[in-house]
Amino acid sequence: MHRDTNVRSFAKAFSWRLFGTLTTAVIVYVFTKRMQVALFVGVVELVGKILLFWLHERLWERIPLGKHEPTPTVIWFTGLSGSGKTTIAQWVHAELRRRGIRAEYLDGDTIRHLFPMTGFTRTDRDQHIRRVGYLASKLEENGVFVVASFISPYEESRAFVRGLCRNFVEVYVSTPLEECERRDVKGLYARARRGEIRNFTGIDDPYEAPLNADVVIDTRGVTVEDSGAKVINRIRENL
C-alpha cells in the first residue's frame, strides 16, 4: 500500500482540472466549429473553476460541521527503573507522530543530561518533576501531545503535574521490583544494593505506586505493541 505525496496529489488534481478544461473546449468546438470560441470558453471555465474552488474552500473553513481537532493530552509514564516505561512511551510517541499528530517526547535521562546538577534527594526529585510537569502543561496548552517518561516516585509530585494539565493520563508501568532487577542491563540495582548509589528508587528510596492510574501495564509477557495499543485506546477519543 502506498501513500500519495503532496507533489503527486497536486499533479493529479492539476491533470484532472486540465483534462476537464480540454473536454469543455472540445465540446464547444464540436458545436460551434470555431477554435477561438472553444479556447476562450476553456480558459474562462478554467479560471472560473479555480476561483470558485478557492471560494468554496474558504467558506467550508468557516463551517464547523464535521471538523475534528485532536485534544492535546499529557501522557505521563511512571514506574521503576527497568520497568519498560521508556520503551512503551517511545512507541506511543512514534505512533502519534505516524498519525500526523503533533507530539513531543520528554524523558528523564535526557533531561537530566541537560541539567546534570539535578540531585536525587526527595526535594530534588520533587522540584525536577514539577518543572518538567510545568513544561508539559505549556506544550499541551499550545496544542501539543506530550509523552513523558519519568520514574516520578512520589504521589504528591504526580498529583501536582496532573493539576497543571487540562488532559492528563497517568500510565503506571507496574512491572515488579524483582523483574526490574533481573533486567538491570545498566547494573544500577546491583550498585545500589552494594551501597554505591544512594537514594535509588525501590532500594533505599521509596516508590509510591499510583492508586488510581488511568492505565496500568505489567510488561511481563506483554509485547511493546500491545502495551502501547492499550495507551492509544485509552486516549482514542482525544485523537
Backbone torsions as a table, in degrees:
resi	resn	phi	psi	omega
1	MET	NA	132.9	179.7
2	HIS	-112.2	164.4	176.2
3	ARG	-124.1	129.0	-179.3
4	ASP	-68.4	136.5	173.2
5	THR	-78.2	169.2	177.6
6	ASN	-61.7	-37.8	179.5
7	VAL	-63.8	-44.6	179.9
8	ARG	-64.9	-41.6	179.9
9	SER	-62.2	-42.2	178.2
10	PHE	-64.1	-43.9	-179.3
11	ALA	-61.1	-41.1	179.1
12	LYS	-65.0	-43.4	-179.7
13	ALA	-65.6	-42.2	-179.5
14	PHE	-65.5	-44.5	-179.2
15	SER	-63.9	-36.6	178.5
16	TRP	-67.0	-41.7	179.1
17	ARG	-65.5	-40.9	179.3
18	LEU	-65.5	-41.1	177.9
19	PHE	-61.4	-42.1	179.4
20	GLY	-63.7	-40.1	179.0
21	THR	-64.9	-45.2	179.0
22	LEU	-62.0	-38.2	178.5
23	THR	-62.9	-43.3	178.3
24	THR	-61.7	-44.4	-179.6
25	ALA	-62.1	-41.7	179.4
26	VAL	-63.0	-43.4	-179.9
27	ILE	-62.3	-43.2	178.9
28	VAL	-62.5	-41.3	-179.8
29	TYR	-64.9	-39.7	179.8
30	VAL	-59.8	-38.6	-176.7
31	PHE	-85.5	-29.5	-175.1
32	THR	-106.3	-22.3	-175.5
33	LYS	59.7	22.6	-179.1
34	ARG	-120.9	112.1	-176.0
35	MET	-65.2	-39.3	-179.0
36	GLN	-62.3	-42.5	178.8
37	VAL	-64.5	-42.3	-179.2
38	ALA	-62.1	-44.4	179.2
39	LEU	-66.2	-40.7	179.4
40	PHE	-61.2	-47.5	179.7
41	VAL	-63.3	-38.3	179.5
42	GLY	-63.4	-43.8	179.5
43	VAL	-66.2	-44.7	178.7
44	VAL	-60.1	-42.5	179.5
45	GLU	-64.0	-41.0	-179.4
46	LEU	-63.7	-50.3	-179.4
47	VAL	-65.3	-43.1	-179.2
48	GLY	-61.6	-43.8	-179.3
49	LYS	-65.9	-37.9	178.3
50	ILE	-63.0	-46.1	-179.9
51	LEU	-64.8	-41.9	179.1
52	LEU	-65.1	-38.4	178.2
53	PHE	-64.3	-42.9	178.2
54	TRP	-60.1	-45.6	179.2
55	LEU	-64.1	-41.3	179.4
56	HIS	-59.7	-44.0	-179.6
57	GLU	-66.6	-40.1	-179.8
58	ARG	-64.6	-39.2	178.5
59	LEU	-65.1	-42.9	-179.3
60	TRP	-68.2	-27.2	176.5
61	GLU	-62.9	-27.5	-178.4
62	ARG	-88.0	-8.6	-177.7
63	ILE	-98.1	121.2	-176.5
64	PRO	-75.4	-12.9	-176.2
65	LEU	-54.2	122.9	174.6
66	GLY	80.8	-2.0	179.9
67	LYS	-77.3	143.5	175.6
68	HIS	-138.5	119.7	176.6
69	GLU	-107.7	127.3	176.8
70	PRO	-57.2	144.7	177.9
71	THR	-94.9	109.5	-178.4
72	PRO	-53.3	138.9	-175.2
73	THR	-140.0	142.5	173.1
74	VAL	-97.1	115.9	-179.9
75	ILE	-103.4	107.7	-170.8
76	TRP	-106.4	111.6	178.4
77	PHE	-90.9	129.1	177.2
78	THR	-131.8	147.9	-179.7
79	GLY	164.7	169.7	-179.2
80	LEU	-65.5	159.2	173.2
81	SER	-60.3	130.2	-179.0
82	GLY	86.9	4.2	-177.6
83	SER	-74.5	-21.5	-178.5
84	GLY	107.1	3.6	-175.5
85	LYS	-63.9	-38.4	-178.6
86	THR	-64.8	-43.3	-179.5
87	THR	-61.8	-44.4	-179.8
88	ILE	-68.2	-42.3	-179.4
89	ALA	-60.9	-41.5	178.5
90	GLN	-64.3	-38.3	177.7
91	TRP	-63.7	-44.8	180.0
92	VAL	-62.9	-43.3	178.9
93	HIS	-61.1	-45.2	179.2
94	ALA	-62.6	-38.5	179.8
95	GLU	-66.0	-41.3	177.8
96	LEU	-62.4	-44.1	179.7
97	ARG	-65.3	-37.1	178.6
98	ARG	-61.6	-31.4	179.8
99	ARG	-84.2	4.6	178.1
100	GLY	81.6	19.1	-178.3
101	ILE	-95.9	137.4	176.6
102	ARG	-69.3	118.8	-176.5
103	ALA	-145.7	143.3	175.6
104	GLU	-121.2	149.2	-179.9
105	TYR	-115.1	125.4	178.1
106	LEU	-116.1	127.2	-176.0
107	ASP	-126.7	139.5	-177.0
108	GLY	-58.2	-47.6	-178.2
109	ASP	-62.8	-43.9	-178.8
110	THR	-62.1	-44.9	-177.7
111	ILE	-69.4	-34.9	177.5
112	ARG	-67.4	-30.5	176.1
113	HIS	-66.7	-32.4	178.4
114	LEU	-75.0	-30.4	-179.8
115	PHE	-125.8	73.4	-172.6
116	PRO	-65.7	-13.6	-178.6
117	MET	-83.1	-4.6	179.1
118	THR	-66.8	123.4	-176.7
119	GLY	-86.4	-172.8	-177.0
120	PHE	-121.5	12.4	174.5
121	THR	-71.6	166.7	-179.8
122	ARG	-58.4	-41.8	-179.9
123	THR	-64.5	-43.8	179.4
124	ASP	-62.3	-46.2	-179.4
125	ARG	-62.1	-42.6	-178.4
126	ASP	-62.1	-46.8	179.9
127	GLN	-64.6	-39.0	179.7
128	HIS	-60.5	-48.7	-178.6
129	ILE	-65.6	-37.8	178.9
130	ARG	-65.0	-39.8	178.3
131	ARG	-64.6	-46.8	179.8
132	VAL	-64.2	-38.7	178.2
133	GLY	-61.7	-38.9	177.7
134	TYR	-64.5	-43.6	177.2
135	LEU	-59.2	-44.9	-180.0
136	ALA	-61.2	-40.7	-179.0
137	SER	-66.2	-34.9	178.8
138	LYS	-70.1	-39.5	176.0
139	LEU	-62.8	-44.0	178.4
140	GLU	-60.8	-42.2	-179.6
141	GLU	-60.1	-28.3	-179.2
142	ASN	-98.8	22.1	171.0
143	GLY	85.7	19.6	-177.3
144	VAL	-111.4	132.7	170.4
145	PHE	-73.4	138.9	-179.3
146	VAL	-120.7	126.4	173.5
147	VAL	-110.9	113.4	-175.2
148	ALA	-118.1	133.5	-179.7
149	SER	-124.3	105.5	-178.0
150	PHE	-141.4	142.1	174.8
151	ILE	-55.3	-44.0	177.9
152	SER	34.5	71.2	-168.7
153	PRO	-75.4	-13.4	-172.6
154	TYR	-107.1	131.3	-178.0
155	GLU	-59.7	-38.7	-178.0
156	GLU	-61.9	-41.6	179.6
157	SER	-65.1	-44.3	-179.1
158	ARG	-65.6	-37.9	178.2
159	ALA	-64.5	-37.0	178.1
160	PHE	-62.3	-45.0	179.9
161	VAL	-64.2	-42.6	178.4
162	ARG	-57.1	-41.6	-179.0
163	GLY	-66.0	-24.9	179.0
164	LEU	-77.8	-26.0	-170.7
165	CYS	-98.1	149.6	176.6
166	ARG	-78.2	-42.1	178.7
167	ASN	-128.5	109.8	-174.0
168	PHE	-126.6	125.6	178.2
169	VAL	-119.4	116.5	-179.7
170	GLU	-93.5	121.7	179.8
171	VAL	-110.0	112.5	-180.0
172	TYR	-96.9	111.5	176.6
173	VAL	-88.7	100.0	-164.6
174	SER	-90.9	18.4	179.3
175	THR	-51.0	126.4	-175.0
176	PRO	-62.7	157.3	-177.9
177	LEU	-56.8	-43.4	-177.0
178	GLU	-62.2	-35.6	177.9
179	GLU	-71.7	-39.0	177.7
180	CYS	-62.9	-41.1	178.3
181	GLU	-66.1	-36.8	-180.0
182	ARG	-64.2	-36.6	-179.3
183	ARG	-75.3	-32.9	180.0
184	ASP	-11.0	61.7	-176.2
185	VAL	-66.2	-26.7	-179.8
186	LYS	-90.3	-7.2	-179.3
187	GLY	72.4	18.9	-176.5
188	LEU	-71.5	-40.7	-180.0
189	TYR	-64.4	-42.0	179.3
190	ALA	-60.7	-42.2	179.0
191	ARG	-66.7	-38.1	178.4
192	ALA	-66.4	-38.3	178.3
193	ARG	-63.8	-32.5	179.4
194	ARG	-84.4	-1.9	179.5
195	GLY	83.0	11.4	-179.4
196	GLU	-80.4	-22.3	177.0
197	ILE	-122.2	128.3	-179.9
198	ARG	-101.1	157.2	177.6
199	ASN	57.4	41.2	-179.7
200	PHE	-90.5	123.1	-174.9
201	THR	-60.0	129.1	179.6
202	GLY	96.5	-17.3	-179.9
203	ILE	-109.9	-71.9	178.0
204	ASP	-116.4	13.3	173.2
205	ASP	-137.1	134.7	-172.1
206	PRO	-73.4	152.9	168.8
207	TYR	-116.2	117.6	-179.3
208	GLU	-91.7	99.4	-176.3
209	ALA	-64.5	138.4	177.6
210	PRO	-59.9	138.7	178.8
211	LEU	-92.8	-24.8	-176.8
212	ASN	-135.4	49.7	179.2
213	ALA	-64.9	149.2	179.9
214	ASP	-73.6	-31.8	177.6
215	VAL	-138.9	134.7	177.7
216	VAL	-121.5	128.1	-177.9
217	ILE	-132.2	123.6	170.4
218	ASP	-104.6	114.9	-170.1
219	THR	-77.8	-3.3	178.8
220	ARG	-66.9	118.8	176.7
221	GLY	74.1	15.2	179.9
222	VAL	-123.3	135.6	-178.8
223	THR	-75.5	160.3	176.9
224	VAL	-62.1	-41.4	-178.7
225	GLU	-61.7	-44.3	179.3
226	ASP	-66.0	-39.3	179.2
227	SER	-65.4	-46.1	179.3
228	GLY	-64.2	-38.8	178.9
229	ALA	-62.9	-32.4	178.1
230	LYS	-64.2	-38.3	178.1
231	VAL	-70.5	-45.3	179.2
232	ILE	-59.6	-39.7	179.5
233	ASN	-63.3	-35.2	-179.9
234	ARG	-66.5	-32.4	-176.8
235	ILE	-105.4	12.4	-171.9
236	ARG	-57.6	-32.6	-179.0
237	GLU	-70.5	-18.3	-180.0
238	ASN	-90.9	-9.0	-174.7
239	LEU	-86.6	NA	NA
